[in-house]
């Protein structure tokens, strides 16, 4: 599967659905972004079960600002609508593959339980 260009209008529908969505925040003028693009594209072809989105931070400034993007490229990984990872930096193929496998192997029931527990008020 090829990558999908995401906009403010399509972002939430893409990352909030069931399954894994990986988002690359990038810009055309960014050298590391251009270097990372072929690695990201290859990963999208190797994992057709995952949505690979791209957000052009120049064209989608409101979306980038809302996500607090301060450095590009920034990679974000969502699963079942939950943000699991968001870090700047171009990754080598092996490290990207490790992140993908980690997202696939996560016990999402445990993740949701941890989120619920962290949102509970502390008992006095």
N, C-alpha and C positions, 0 to 999 in steps of 0.2 A: 504494500500500500504506500502510496506517495504521501508526502506531507500535505497538510491542509492549512491554508492561510486563515488565521483567526482574527476577528474584529471585535469591537466592543459589543456588537449585536449577537455574535455567535459564541463568544468565549464561555459564558456561564453554562449554556446548554451543552457545550463540549466537555467541560471539566466536571460537571455535576452529575453526569450519568454514570451508570454502573460500568465497571471495567477500568482499565488504565488509560490515562491520557497524559502524554508528555508534551510540554510546551517549551519551545525555544524562543526566548525574547532576544531579538537581534536588530541590527541596522545595516544597511548596505555599505556605509562608510567604515564599518568596524572590521579591521583585518582579522582578529581572532574569530569573529562571527563567520566570515567567509571561509576561514580554514576549517571550522567545525562543521560547516554545512554538508560536505560530502559524507562525513562520518554519521551525521544525524540522518541523512537520506538513506544510507545503507542500512542503518538500524531499522528505519521504517519499513524497508523492503523485507527484512528478516523477521519482523514481528507484525504480520498483518492483523493480528488480534488486538493491537494497541493503536490508539489514535495518536498520531504525531502531528502536533500543531505548531505553527510558527506565528509569532506576533512581531510585525515590523514596528519597532518602537518609535520610529519617525512618523509613520502614518497613523499609528494608534497611541498617541501621546497620553490621552486620557486613561486608556487601559494600562499602559506602562506606569503611569503615576499612581493609579489606584492599587496596583500591585507592588508599589514602592521599588521599582526597578531603578537602581542607581549605577549598575555596572552591567555591561553586556559582553559576551552572551551570558544570559542567565537561563538556567534550565530548571523547570518545575515539573514535578511528578505528582499526579493525582490518581487516587484509586477510589472508586465508588464515591466520588465527590469530596474526598478528604485529601488535603494537601499533605503529602508525605515528605517532600524534598523540595528545596528551593535554594540554589546556590549559584553564584556567578562563576564563570570560567569555562573555557573550552575543554572538554574531556577527551582523552584518547578513547578509541573504540572499546578496549578492554574494560575500562572503568565504566563507560556508559552501559555496557552489557551487564556488568555486576549490579548496577543500580536497577536495571530492568528486571533482572532475575530476583533481586531482593524485593522489589515491588510485587512481583508475581507470587512470591513465597510467603508474604506476610499473612498472618492470621487476622483478617479484618474484624472479626468479632472481638478479638483481644484489643485491637487498636481502638474500636468504638468504646469498649469498656474503659480503657485508660482515659479516653477523652471525657467520658461521662464522669469518672472519678475526679478528674482534674477540675471539672466545672462545678463540682459540689462544694458548697460552703464548708469551711473547716468547722468541726465541732469543738465547742469550748469545753 
